Structures are given as structure tokens and as C-alpha cells.
């Protein structure tokens, strides 16, 4: 009669150890939050307002219009 060797992998399984799995999920959430925050800051920095452009305004549309 053969005997099968039963391996106890419950301490290594992600689903069986809620302490290590919750710690892992917490660090994943922290990493994703920091990554999105830094990515959002970088996107705002890249697409920031460059300043007031030089626009030529016709003289007849000014507050005090200048006519020919």
C-alpha cells in the first residue's frame, strides 16, 4: 500500500493567511495611491498654463475705439 505525502501549504497560501494578505493589499493600495498622485502632479506640471499670449486686438473693438 502506497502512502501519499501530504504537504501543508496553508501557511504559504495567500488566501489562508489573512494577516499577510491584508498587509500586502494595504501596501498595494498605498503604492497605487502614491503612483496616481505623482502621475497627476506630473501631468499638471506638463500641461500647466504657459502664460498670457500676445493677441492683436483691432483698434475699433477697444473700450475707447480708434476710428480711421
PDB file of N, CA, C, O and CB in Angstrom:
ATOM      1  N   UNK A   1       0.839  -1.169   0.000  1.00  0.00           N
ATOM      2  CA  UNK A   1       0.000   0.000   0.000  1.00  0.00           C
ATOM      3  C   UNK A   1       0.892   1.244   0.000  1.00  0.00           C
ATOM      4  O   UNK A   1       1.827   1.372   0.791  1.00  0.00           O
ATOM      5  CB  UNK A   1      -0.959  -0.009   1.216  1.00  0.00           C
ATOM      6  N   UNK A   2       0.561   2.157  -0.924  1.00  0.00           N
ATOM      7  CA  UNK A   2       1.345   3.383  -1.019  1.00  0.00           C
ATOM      8  C   UNK A   2       0.763   4.457  -0.114  1.00  0.00           C
ATOM      9  O   UNK A   2      -0.453   4.575   0.041  1.00  0.00           O
ATOM     10  CB  UNK A   2       1.398   3.880  -2.469  1.00  0.00           C
ATOM     11  N   UNK A   3       1.644   5.221   0.468  1.00  0.00           N
ATOM     12  CA  UNK A   3       1.199   6.336   1.286  1.00  0.00           C
ATOM     13  C   UNK A   3       1.516   7.629   0.546  1.00  0.00           C
ATOM     14  O   UNK A   3       2.635   7.832   0.075  1.00  0.00           O
ATOM     15  CB  UNK A   3       1.870   6.312   2.692  1.00  0.00           C
ATOM     16  N   UNK A   4       0.530   8.486   0.453  1.00  0.00           N
ATOM     17  CA  UNK A   4       0.737   9.767  -0.204  1.00  0.00           C
ATOM     18  C   UNK A   4       1.227  10.785   0.813  1.00  0.00           C
ATOM     19  O   UNK A   4       0.720  10.874   1.931  1.00  0.00           O
ATOM     20  CB  UNK A   4      -0.560  10.256  -0.884  1.00  0.00           C
ATOM     21  N   UNK A   5       2.212  11.535   0.401  1.00  0.00           N
ATOM     22  CA  UNK A   5       2.738  12.570   1.281  1.00  0.00           C
ATOM     23  C   UNK A   5       1.888  13.823   1.113  1.00  0.00           C
ATOM     24  O   UNK A   5       1.727  14.328   0.002  1.00  0.00           O
ATOM     25  CB  UNK A   5       4.242  12.864   0.974  1.00  0.00           C
ATOM     26  N   UNK A   6       1.357  14.309   2.195  1.00  0.00           N
ATOM     27  CA  UNK A   6       0.503  15.482   2.173  1.00  0.00           C
ATOM     28  C   UNK A   6       1.348  16.678   2.616  1.00  0.00           C
ATOM     29  O   UNK A   6       1.907  16.702   3.713  1.00  0.00           O
ATOM     30  CB  UNK A   6      -0.757  15.291   3.094  1.00  0.00           C
ATOM     31  N   UNK A   7       1.420  17.662   1.730  1.00  0.00           N
ATOM     32  CA  UNK A   7       2.177  18.867   2.060  1.00  0.00           C
ATOM     33  C   UNK A   7       1.228  19.909   2.643  1.00  0.00           C
ATOM     34  O   UNK A   7       0.149  20.158   2.106  1.00  0.00           O
ATOM     35  CB  UNK A   7       2.911  19.427   0.807  1.00  0.00           C
ATOM     36  N   UNK A   8       1.643  20.499   3.726  1.00  0.00           N
ATOM     37  CA  UNK A   8       0.836  21.533   4.366  1.00  0.00           C
ATOM     38  C   UNK A   8       1.316  22.893   3.863  1.00  0.00           C
ATOM     39  O   UNK A   8       2.329  23.414   4.328  1.00  0.00           O
ATOM     40  CB  UNK A   8       0.928  21.443   5.930  1.00  0.00           C
ATOM     41  N   UNK A   9       0.570  23.467   2.900  1.00  0.00           N
ATOM     42  CA  UNK A   9       0.931  24.754   2.328  1.00  0.00           C
ATOM     43  C   UNK A   9       0.022  25.874   2.806  1.00  0.00           C
ATOM     44  O   UNK A   9      -0.017  26.943   2.198  1.00  0.00           O
ATOM     45  CB  UNK A   9       0.894  24.678   0.826  1.00  0.00           C
ATOM     46  N   UNK A  10      -0.703  25.642   3.879  1.00  0.00           N
ATOM     47  CA  UNK A  10      -1.652  26.662   4.310  1.00  0.00           C
ATOM     48  C   UNK A  10      -0.954  27.915   4.817  1.00  0.00           C
ATOM     49  O   UNK A  10      -1.508  29.009   4.705  1.00  0.00           O
ATOM     50  CB  UNK A  10      -2.555  26.107   5.390  1.00  0.00           C
ATOM     51  N   UNK A  11       0.231  27.788   5.363  1.00  0.00           N
ATOM     52  CA  UNK A  11       0.923  28.986   5.854  1.00  0.00           C
ATOM     53  C   UNK A  11       1.575  29.768   4.720  1.00  0.00           C
ATOM     54  O   UNK A  11       1.994  30.908   4.921  1.00  0.00           O
ATOM     55  CB  UNK A  11       1.978  28.600   6.888  1.00  0.00           C
ATOM     56  N   UNK A  12       1.669  29.174   3.534  1.00  0.00           N
ATOM     57  CA  UNK A  12       2.256  29.858   2.388  1.00  0.00           C
ATOM     58  C   UNK A  12       1.198  30.395   1.427  1.00  0.00           C
ATOM     59  O   UNK A  12       1.519  31.178   0.533  1.00  0.00           O
ATOM     60  CB  UNK A  12       3.185  28.921   1.652  1.00  0.00           C
ATOM     61  N   UNK A  13      -0.036  29.990   1.598  1.00  0.00           N
ATOM     62  CA  UNK A  13      -1.092  30.376   0.669  1.00  0.00           C
ATOM     63  C   UNK A  13      -1.585  31.786   0.988  1.00  0.00           C
ATOM     64  O   UNK A  13      -1.722  32.160   2.153  1.00  0.00           O
ATOM     65  CB  UNK A  13      -2.260  29.371   0.725  1.00  0.00           C
ATOM     66  N   UNK A  14      -1.847  32.553  -0.056  1.00  0.00           N
ATOM     67  CA  UNK A  14      -2.294  33.934   0.099  1.00  0.00           C
ATOM     68  C   UNK A  14      -3.675  33.999   0.744  1.00  0.00           C
ATOM     69  O   UNK A  14      -3.933  34.876   1.569  1.00  0.00           O
ATOM     70  CB  UNK A  14      -2.315  34.640  -1.257  1.00  0.00           C
ATOM     71  N   UNK A  15      -4.552  33.088   0.380  1.00  0.00           N
ATOM     72  CA  UNK A  15      -5.930  33.143   0.865  1.00  0.00           C
ATOM     73  C   UNK A  15      -6.073  32.615   2.293  1.00  0.00           C
ATOM     74  O   UNK A  15      -7.050  32.944   2.966  1.00  0.00           O
ATOM     75  CB  UNK A  15      -6.831  32.354  -0.059  1.00  0.00           C
ATOM     76  N   UNK A  16      -5.143  31.822   2.763  1.00  0.00           N
ATOM     77  CA  UNK A  16      -5.289  31.229   4.090  1.00  0.00           C
ATOM     78  C   UNK A  16      -4.700  32.097   5.201  1.00  0.00           C
ATOM     79  O   UNK A  16      -5.065  31.934   6.365  1.00  0.00           O
ATOM     80  CB  UNK A  16      -4.636  29.872   4.113  1.00  0.00           C
ATOM     81  N   UNK A  17      -3.808  33.002   4.865  1.00  0.00           N
ATOM     82  CA  UNK A  17      -3.188  33.828   5.890  1.00  0.00           C
ATOM     83  C   UNK A  17      -3.675  35.263   5.708  1.00  0.00           C
ATOM     84  O   UNK A  17      -3.134  36.001   4.885  1.00  0.00           O
ATOM     85  CB  UNK A  17      -1.629  33.747   5.818  1.00  0.00           C
ATOM     86  N   UNK A  18      -4.693  35.661   6.470  1.00  0.00           N
ATOM     87  CA  UNK A  18      -5.307  36.975   6.258  1.00  0.00           C
ATOM     88  C   UNK A  18      -4.409  38.106   6.729  1.00  0.00           C
ATOM     89  O   UNK A  18      -4.572  39.237   6.271  1.00  0.00           O
ATOM     90  CB  UNK A  18      -6.642  37.051   6.976  1.00  0.00           C
ATOM     91  N   UNK A  19      -3.471  37.843   7.626  1.00  0.00           N
ATOM     92  CA  UNK A  19      -2.587  38.905   8.101  1.00  0.00           C
ATOM     93  C   UNK A  19      -1.634  39.329   6.994  1.00  0.00           C
ATOM     94  O   UNK A  19      -1.493  40.521   6.725  1.00  0.00           O
ATOM     95  CB  UNK A  19      -1.798  38.444   9.342  1.00  0.00           C
ATOM     96  N   UNK A  20      -0.986  38.381   6.355  1.00  0.00           N
ATOM     97  CA  UNK A  20      -0.047  38.748   5.296  1.00  0.00           C
ATOM     98  C   UNK A  20      -0.782  39.236   4.053  1.00  0.00           C
ATOM     99  O   UNK A  20      -0.281  40.106   3.340  1.00  0.00           O
ATOM    100  CB  UNK A  20       0.849  37.560   4.943  1.00  0.00           C
ATOM    101  N   UNK A  21      -1.965  38.684   3.785  1.00  0.00           N
ATOM    102  CA  UNK A  21      -2.694  39.137   2.606  1.00  0.00           C
ATOM    103  C   UNK A  21      -3.227  40.555   2.807  1.00  0.00           C
ATOM    104  O   UNK A  21      -3.199  41.355   1.871  1.00  0.00           O
ATOM    105  CB  UNK A  21      -3.848  38.176   2.291  1.00  0.00           C
ATOM    106  N   UNK A  22      -3.709  40.882   4.002  1.00  0.00           N
ATOM    107  CA  UNK A  22      -4.198  42.239   4.232  1.00  0.00           C
ATOM    108  C   UNK A  22      -3.044  43.233   4.226  1.00  0.00           C
ATOM    109  O   UNK A  22      -3.205  44.360   3.758  1.00  0.00           O
ATOM    110  CB  UNK A  22      -4.961  42.318   5.562  1.00  0.00           C
ATOM    111  N   UNK A  23      -1.887  42.837   4.737  1.00  0.00           N
ATOM    112  CA  UNK A  23      -0.718  43.704   4.684  1.00  0.00           C
ATOM    113  C   UNK A  23      -0.301  43.939   3.243  1.00  0.00           C
ATOM    114  O   UNK A  23       0.025  45.065   2.866  1.00  0.00           O
ATOM    115  CB  UNK A  23       0.442  43.100   5.485  1.00  0.00           C
ATOM    116  N   UNK A  24      -0.309  42.885   2.434  1.00  0.00           N
ATOM    117  CA  UNK A  24       0.047  43.007   1.022  1.00  0.00           C
ATOM    118  C   UNK A  24      -0.923  43.926   0.284  1.00  0.00           C
ATOM    119  O   UNK A  24      -0.498  44.780  -0.494  1.00  0.00           O
ATOM    120  CB  UNK A  24       0.068  41.628   0.359  1.00  0.00           C
ATOM    121  N   UNK A  25      -2.221  43.755   0.525  1.00  0.00           N
ATOM    122  CA  UNK A  25      -3.216  44.603  -0.134  1.00  0.00           C
ATOM    123  C   UNK A  25      -3.109  46.057   0.332  1.00  0.00           C
ATOM    124  O   UNK A  25      -3.319  46.977  -0.458  1.00  0.00           O
ATOM    125  CB  UNK A  25      -4.627  44.070   0.136  1.00  0.00           C
ATOM    126  N   UNK A  26      -2.785  46.269   1.608  1.00  0.00           N
ATOM    127  CA  UNK A  26      -2.598  47.633   2.104  1.00  0.00           C
ATOM    128  C   UNK A  26      -1.428  48.305   1.399  1.00  0.00           C
ATOM    129  O   UNK A  26      -1.542  49.453   0.971  1.00  0.00           O
ATOM    130  CB  UNK A  26      -2.371  47.629   3.625  1.00  0.00           C
ATOM    131  N   UNK A  27      -0.307  47.606   1.273  1.00  0.00           N
ATOM    132  CA  UNK A  27       0.850  48.196   0.603  1.00  0.00           C
ATOM    133  C   UNK A  27       0.587  48.404  -0.891  1.00  0.00           C
ATOM    134  O   UNK A  27       1.106  49.353  -1.479  1.00  0.00           O
ATOM    135  CB  UNK A  27       2.082  47.308   0.799  1.00  0.00           C
ATOM    136  N   UNK A  28      -0.201  47.543  -1.502  1.00  0.00           N
ATOM    137  CA  UNK A  28      -0.588  47.761  -2.906  1.00  0.00           C
ATOM    138  C   UNK A  28      -1.418  49.029  -3.037  1.00  0.00           C
ATOM    139  O   UNK A  28      -1.206  49.809  -3.965  1.00  0.00           O
ATOM    140  CB  UNK A  28      -1.381  46.550  -3.451  1.00  0.00           C
ATOM    141  N   UNK A  29      -2.355  49.246  -2.126  1.00  0.00           N
ATOM    142  CA  UNK A  29      -3.178  50.450  -2.163  1.00  0.00           C
ATOM    143  C   UNK A  29      -2.332  51.704  -1.952  1.00  0.00           C
ATOM    144  O   UNK A  29      -2.527  52.710  -2.635  1.00  0.00           O
ATOM    145  CB  UNK A  29      -4.279  50.373  -1.104  1.00  0.00           C
ATOM    146  N   UNK A  30      -1.397  51.647  -1.011  1.00  0.00           N
ATOM    147  CA  UNK A  30      -0.536  52.800  -0.758  1.00  0.00           C
ATOM    148  C   UNK A  30       0.318  53.089  -1.988  1.00  0.00           C
ATOM    149  O   UNK A  30       0.458  54.245  -2.387  1.00  0.00           O
ATOM    150  CB  UNK A  30       0.360  52.556   0.480  1.00  0.00           C
ATOM    151  N   UNK A  31       0.889  52.051  -2.589  1.00  0.00           N
ATOM    152  CA  UNK A  31       1.720  52.246  -3.774  1.00  0.00           C
ATOM    153  C   UNK A  31       0.915  52.830  -4.926  1.00  0.00           C
ATOM    154  O   UNK A  31       1.383  53.751  -5.596  1.00  0.00           O
ATOM    155  CB  UNK A  31       2.355  50.927  -4.199  1.00  0.00           C
ATOM    156  N   UNK A  32      -0.289  52.312  -5.169  1.00  0.00           N
ATOM    157  CA  UNK A  32      -1.120  52.830  -6.257  1.00  0.00           C
ATOM    158  C   UNK A  32      -1.550  54.274  -5.994  1.00  0.00           C
ATOM    159  O   UNK A  32      -1.582  55.080  -6.924  1.00  0.00           O
ATOM    160  CB  UNK A  32      -2.355  51.944  -6.448  1.00  0.00           C
ATOM    161  N   UNK A  33      -1.879  54.614  -4.754  1.00  0.00           N
ATOM    162  CA  UNK A  33      -2.250  55.980  -4.431  1.00  0.00           C
ATOM    163  C   UNK A  33      -1.090  56.935  -4.682  1.00  0.00           C
ATOM    164  O   UNK A  33      -1.274  57.999  -5.272  1.00  0.00           O
ATOM    165  CB  UNK A  33      -2.709  56.075  -2.983  1.00  0.00           C
ATOM    166  N   UNK A  34       0.101  56.556  -4.234  1.00  0.00           N
ATOM    167  CA  UNK A  34       1.270  57.413  -4.441  1.00  0.00           C
ATOM    168  C   UNK A  34       1.593  57.525  -5.928  1.00  0.00           C
ATOM    169  O   UNK A  34       1.946  58.605  -6.403  1.00  0.00           O
ATOM    170  CB  UNK A  34       2.489  56.865  -3.670  1.00  0.00           C
ATOM    171  N   UNK A  35       1.475  56.417  -6.669  1.00  0.00           N
ATOM    172  CA  UNK A  35       1.771  56.444  -8.105  1.00  0.00           C
ATOM    173  C   UNK A  35       0.778  57.350  -8.840  1.00  0.00           C
ATOM    174  O   UNK A  35       1.191  58.142  -9.688  1.00  0.00           O
ATOM    175  CB  UNK A  35       1.729  55.012  -8.695  1.00  0.00           C
ATOM    176  N   UNK A  36      -0.511  57.252  -8.538  1.00  0.00           N
ATOM    177  CA  UNK A  36      -1.503  58.113  -9.183  1.00  0.00           C
ATOM    178  C   UNK A  36      -1.318  59.574  -8.781  1.00  0.00           C
ATOM    179  O   UNK A  36      -1.495  60.470  -9.606  1.00  0.00           O
ATOM    180  CB  UNK A  36      -2.918  57.649  -8.830  1.00  0.00           C
ATOM    181  N   UNK A  37      -0.968  59.820  -7.535  1.00  0.00           N
ATOM    182  CA  UNK A  37      -0.756  61.193  -7.071  1.00  0.00           C
ATOM    183  C   UNK A  37       0.435  61.824  -7.792  1.00  0.00           C
ATOM    184  O   UNK A  37       0.345  62.955  -8.268  1.00  0.00           O
ATOM    185  CB  UNK A  37      -0.534  61.221  -5.542  1.00  0.00           C
ATOM    186  N   UNK A  38       1.539  61.102  -7.871  1.00  0.00           N
ATOM    187  CA  UNK A  38       2.718  61.624  -8.566  1.00  0.00           C
ATOM    188  C   UNK A  38       2.434  61.768 -10.056  1.00  0.00           C
ATOM    189  O   UNK A  38       2.865  62.745 -10.669  1.00  0.00           O
ATOM    190  CB  UNK A  38       3.936  60.703  -8.341  1.00  0.00           C
ATOM    191  N   UNK A  39       1.720  60.819 -10.648  1.00  0.00           N
ATOM    192  CA  UNK A  39       1.359  60.926 -12.059  1.00  0.00           C
ATOM    193  C   UNK A  39       0.457  62.112 -12.337  1.00  0.00           C
ATOM    194  O   UNK A  39       0.616  62.786 -13.355  1.00  0.00           O
ATOM    195  CB  UNK A  39       0.684  59.661 -12.518  1.00  0.00           C
ATOM    196  N   UNK A  40      -0.489  62.377 -11.446  1.00  0.00           N
ATOM    197  CA  UNK A  40      -1.368  63.534 -11.615  1.00  0.00           C
ATOM    198  C   UNK A  40      -0.614  64.843 -11.473  1.00  0.00           C
ATOM    199  O   UNK A  40      -0.854  65.787 -12.226  1.00  0.00           O
ATOM    200  CB  UNK A  40      -2.499  63.484 -10.609  1.00  0.00           C
ATOM    201  N   UNK A  41       0.297  64.905 -10.508  1.00  0.00           N
ATOM    202  CA  UNK A  41       1.112  66.114 -10.348  1.00  0.00           C
ATOM    203  C   UNK A  41       1.992  66.338 -11.569  1.00  0.00           C
ATOM    204  O   UNK A  41       2.151  67.469 -12.028  1.00  0.00           O
ATOM    205  CB  UNK A  41       1.981  66.018  -9.082  1.00  0.00           C
ATOM    206  N   UNK A  42       2.554  65.272 -12.087  1.00  0.00           N
ATOM    207  CA  UNK A  42       3.404  65.402 -13.280  1.00  0.00           C
ATOM    208  C   UNK A  42       2.578  65.868 -14.487  1.00  0.00           C
ATOM    209  O   UNK A  42       3.036  66.706 -15.263  1.00  0.00           O
ATOM    210  CB  UNK A  42       4.102  64.051 -13.597  1.00  0.00           C
ATOM    211  N   UNK A  43       1.374  65.333 -14.646  1.00  0.00           N
ATOM    212  CA  UNK A  43       0.517  65.740 -15.765  1.00  0.00           C
ATOM    213  C   UNK A  43       0.114  67.208 -15.635  1.00  0.00           C
ATOM    214  O   UNK A  43       0.068  67.929 -16.631  1.00  0.00           O
ATOM    215  CB  UNK A  43      -0.740  64.850 -15.833  1.00  0.00           C
ATOM    216  N   UNK A  44      -0.178  67.650 -14.416  1.00  0.00           N
ATOM    217  CA  UNK A  44      -0.495  69.062 -14.223  1.00  0.00           C
ATOM    218  C   UNK A  44       0.712  69.943 -14.509  1.00  0.00           C
ATOM    219  O   UNK A  44       0.561  71.039 -15.047  1.00  0.00           O
ATOM    220  CB  UNK A  44      -0.993  69.304 -12.803  1.00  0.00           C
ATOM    221  N   UNK A  45       1.905  69.482 -14.157  1.00  0.00           N
ATOM    222  CA  UNK A  45       3.109  70.264 -14.414  1.00  0.00           C
ATOM    223  C   UNK A  45       3.391  70.363 -15.914  1.00  0.00           C
ATOM    224  O   UNK A  45       3.770  71.426 -16.407  1.00  0.00           O
ATOM    225  CB  UNK A  45       4.310  69.645 -13.689  1.00  0.00           C
ATOM    226  N   UNK A  46       3.207  69.265 -16.634  1.00  0.00           N
ATOM    227  CA  UNK A  46       3.488  69.263 -18.074  1.00  0.00           C
ATOM    228  C   UNK A  46       2.488  70.134 -18.820  1.00  0.00           C
ATOM    229  O   UNK A  46       2.865  70.834 -19.761  1.00  0.00           O
ATOM    230  CB  UNK A  46       3.457  67.829 -18.631  1.00  0.00           C
ATOM    231  N   UNK A  47       1.220  70.106 -18.419  1.00  0.00           N
ATOM    232  CA  UNK A  47       0.170  70.823 -19.140  1.00  0.00           C
ATOM    233  C   UNK A  47      -0.221  72.121 -18.445  1.00  0.00           C
ATOM    234  O   UNK A  47      -1.361  72.568 -18.580  1.00  0.00           O
ATOM    235  CB  UNK A  47      -1.049  69.937 -19.295  1.00  0.00           C
ATOM    236  N   UNK A  48       0.691  72.730 -17.710  1.00  0.00           N
ATOM    237  CA  UNK A  48       0.341  73.950 -16.992  1.00  0.00           C
ATOM    238  C   UNK A  48       0.154  75.118 -17.957  1.00  0.00           C
ATOM    239  O   UNK A  48       0.582  75.074 -19.111  1.00  0.00           O
ATOM    240  CB  UNK A  48       1.416  74.285 -15.957  1.00  0.00           C
ATOM    241  N   UNK A  49      -0.490  76.151 -17.455  1.00  0.00           N
ATOM    242  CA  UNK A  49      -0.784  77.335 -18.257  1.00  0.00           C
ATOM    243  C   UNK A  49       0.524  78.059 -18.562  1.00  0.00           C
ATOM    244  O   UNK A  49       1.277  78.399 -17.649  1.00  0.00           O
ATOM    245  CB  UNK A  49      -1.787  78.280 -17.521  1.00  0.00           C
ATOM    246  N   UNK A  50       0.787  78.289 -19.824  1.00  0.00           N
ATOM    247  CA  UNK A  50       2.064  78.848 -20.248  1.00  0.00           C
ATOM    248  C   UNK A  50       2.143  80.361 -20.093  1.00  0.00           C
ATOM    249  O   UNK A  50       3.240  80.915 -20.167  1.00  0.00           O
ATOM    250  CB  UNK A  50       2.323  78.483 -21.675  1.00  0.00           C
ATOM    251  N   UNK A  51       1.047  81.040 -19.884  1.00  0.00           N
ATOM    252  CA  UNK A  51       1.058  82.492 -19.716  1.00  0.00           C
ATOM    253  C   UNK A  51       0.106  83.151 -20.700  1.00  0.00           C
ATOM    254  O   UNK A  51      -0.513  82.491 -21.535  1.00  0.00           O
ATOM    255  CB  UNK A  51       2.476  83.046 -19.898  1.00  0.00           C
ATOM    256  N   UNK A  52       0.009  84.439 -20.585  1.00  0.00           N
ATOM    257  CA  UNK A  52      -0.922  85.182 -21.421  1.00  0.00           C
ATOM    258  C   UNK A  52      -0.326  85.350 -22.823  1.00  0.00           C
ATOM    259  O   UNK A  52       0.761  85.910 -22.968  1.00  0.00           O
ATOM    260  CB  UNK A  52      -1.248  86.566 -20.788  1.00  0.00           C
ATOM    261  N   UNK A  53      -1.019  84.876 -23.840  1.00  0.00           N
ATOM    262  CA  UNK A  53      -0.475  85.014 -25.196  1.00  0.00           C
ATOM    263  C   UNK A  53      -0.630  86.447 -25.709  1.00  0.00           C
ATOM    264  O   UNK A  53      -1.503  87.187 -25.255  1.00  0.00           O
ATOM    265  CB  UNK A  53      -1.174  84.032 -26.156  1.00  0.00           C
ATOM    266  N   UNK A  54       0.208  86.820 -26.638  1.00  0.00           N
ATOM    267  CA  UNK A  54       0.119  88.140 -27.270  1.00  0.00           C
ATOM    268  C   UNK A  54      -0.969  88.089 -28.347  1.00  0.00           C
ATOM    269  O   UNK A  54      -0.820  87.414 -29.365  1.00  0.00           O
ATOM    270  CB  UNK A  54       1.503  88.573 -27.886  1.00  0.00           C
ATOM    271  N   UNK A  55      -2.049  88.804 -28.106  1.00  0.00           N
ATOM    272  CA  UNK A  55      -3.178  88.822 -29.023  1.00  0.00           C
ATOM    273  C   UNK A  55      -3.274  90.223 -29.614  1.00  0.00           C
ATOM    274  O   UNK A  55      -3.265  91.215 -28.885  1.00  0.00           O
ATOM    275  CB  UNK A  55      -4.510  88.412 -28.303  1.00  0.00           C
ATOM    276  N   UNK A  56      -3.365  90.295 -30.919  1.00  0.00           N
ATOM    277  CA  UNK A  56      -3.540  91.595 -31.558  1.00  0.00           C
ATOM    278  C   UNK A  56      -5.027  91.929 -31.588  1.00  0.00           C
ATOM    279  O   UNK A  56      -5.834  91.191 -32.153  1.00  0.00           O
ATOM    280  CB  UNK A  56      -2.937  91.603 -32.997  1.00  0.00           C
ATOM    281  N   UNK A  57      -5.368  93.050 -30.973  1.00  0.00           N
ATOM    282  CA  UNK A  57      -6.758  93.471 -30.878  1.00  0.00           C
ATOM    283  C   UNK A  57      -6.968  94.606 -31.867  1.00  0.00           C
ATOM    284  O   UNK A  57      -6.215  95.580 -31.852  1.00  0.00           O
ATOM    285  CB  UNK A  57      -7.128  93.909 -29.423  1.00  0.00           C
ATOM    286  N   UNK A  58      -7.973  94.501 -32.722  1.00  0.00           N
ATOM    287  CA  UNK A  58      -8.241  95.611 -33.645  1.00  0.00           C
ATOM    288  C   UNK A  58      -8.607  96.879 -32.878  1.00  0.00           C
ATOM    289  O   UNK A  58      -9.243  96.819 -31.826  1.00  0.00           O
ATOM    290  CB  UNK A  58      -9.375  95.238 -34.622  1.00  0.00           C
ATOM    291  N   UNK A  59      -8.199  98.022 -33.414  1.00  0.00           N
ATOM    292  CA  UNK A  59      -8.419  99.293 -32.743  1.00  0.00           C
ATOM    293  C   UNK A  59      -9.875  99.668 -32.601  1.00  0.00           C
ATOM    294  O   UNK A  59     -10.233 100.380 -31.663  1.00  0.00           O
ATOM    295  CB  UNK A  59      -7.715 100.363 -33.470  1.00  0.00           C
ATOM    296  N   UNK A  60     -10.729  99.214 -33.503  1.00  0.00           N
ATOM    297  CA  UNK A  60     -12.140  99.602 -33.428  1.00  0.00           C
ATOM    298  C   UNK A  60     -12.919  98.769 -32.413  1.00  0.00           C
ATOM    299  O   UNK A  60     -14.102  99.035 -32.200  1.00  0.00           O
ATOM    300  CB  UNK A  60     -12.786  99.471 -34.796  1.00  0.00           C
ATOM    301  N   UNK A  61     -12.305  97.777 -31.782  1.00  0.00           N
ATOM    302  CA  UNK A  61     -13.009  96.969 -30.780  1.00  0.00           C
ATOM    303  C   UNK A  61     -12.548  97.288 -29.368  1.00  0.00           C
ATOM    304  O   UNK A  61     -12.951  96.603 -28.427  1.00  0.00           O
ATOM    305  CB  UNK A  61     -12.806  95.488 -31.061  1.00  0.00           C
ATOM    306  N   UNK A  62     -11.708  98.316 -29.189  1.00  0.00           N
ATOM    307  CA  UNK A  62     -11.248  98.691 -27.856  1.00  0.00           C
ATOM    308  C   UNK A  62     -12.350  99.374 -27.065  1.00  0.00           C
ATOM    309  O   UNK A  62     -13.400  99.712 -27.612  1.00  0.00           O
ATOM    310  CB  UNK A  62     -10.033  99.604 -27.951  1.00  0.00           C
ATOM    311  N   UNK A  63     -12.105  99.577 -25.758  1.00  0.00           N
ATOM    312  CA  UNK A  63     -13.080 100.277 -24.913  1.00  0.00           C
ATOM    313  C   UNK A  63     -13.275 101.692 -25.413  1.00  0.00           C
ATOM    314  O   UNK A  63     -14.400 102.178 -25.521  1.00  0.00           O
ATOM    315  CB  UNK A  63     -12.628 100.289 -23.437  1.00  0.00           C
ATOM    316  N   UNK A  64     -12.177 102.342 -25.714  1.00  0.00           N
ATOM    317  CA  UNK A  64     -12.224 103.654 -26.405  1.00  0.00           C
ATOM    318  C   UNK A  64     -11.770 103.402 -27.840  1.00  0.00           C
ATOM    319  O   UNK A  64     -10.572 103.429 -28.118  1.00  0.00           O
ATOM    320  CB  UNK A  64     -11.299 104.757 -25.683  1.00  0.00           C
ATOM    321  N   UNK A  65     -12.705 103.159 -28.750  1.00  0.00           N
ATOM    322  CA  UNK A  65     -12.316 102.754 -30.107  1.00  0.00           C
ATOM    323  C   UNK A  65     -11.588 103.867 -30.859  1.00  0.00           C
ATOM    324  O   UNK A  65     -11.845 105.055 -30.666  1.00  0.00           O
ATOM    325  CB  UNK A  65     -13.545 102.327 -30.895  1.00  0.00           C
ATOM    326  N   UNK A  66     -10.680 103.436 -31.714  1.00  0.00           N
ATOM    327  CA  UNK A  66      -9.927 104.343 -32.563  1.00  0.00           C
ATOM    328  C   UNK A  66     -10.384 104.117 -34.002  1.00  0.00           C
ATOM    329  O   UNK A  66     -10.166 103.052 -34.581  1.00  0.00           O
ATOM    330  CB  UNK A  66      -8.381 104.122 -32.408  1.00  0.00           C
ATOM    331  N   UNK A  67     -11.017 105.134 -34.561  1.00  0.00           N
ATOM    332  CA  UNK A  67     -11.515 105.005 -35.926  1.00  0.00           C
ATOM    333  C   UNK A  67     -10.557 105.692 -36.882  1.00  0.00           C
ATOM    334  O   UNK A  67      -9.766 106.546 -36.481  1.00  0.00           O
ATOM    335  CB  UNK A  67     -12.935 105.599 -36.057  1.00  0.00           C
ATOM    336  N   UNK A  68     -10.633 105.321 -38.118  1.00  0.00           N
ATOM    337  CA  UNK A  68      -9.781 105.930 -39.144  1.00  0.00           C
ATOM    338  C   UNK A  68     -10.302 107.271 -39.548  1.00  0.00           C
ATOM    339  O   UNK A  68      -9.710 107.931 -40.403  1.00  0.00           O
ATOM    340  CB  UNK A  68      -9.675 105.038 -40.359  1.00  0.00           C
TER     341      UNK A  68
END
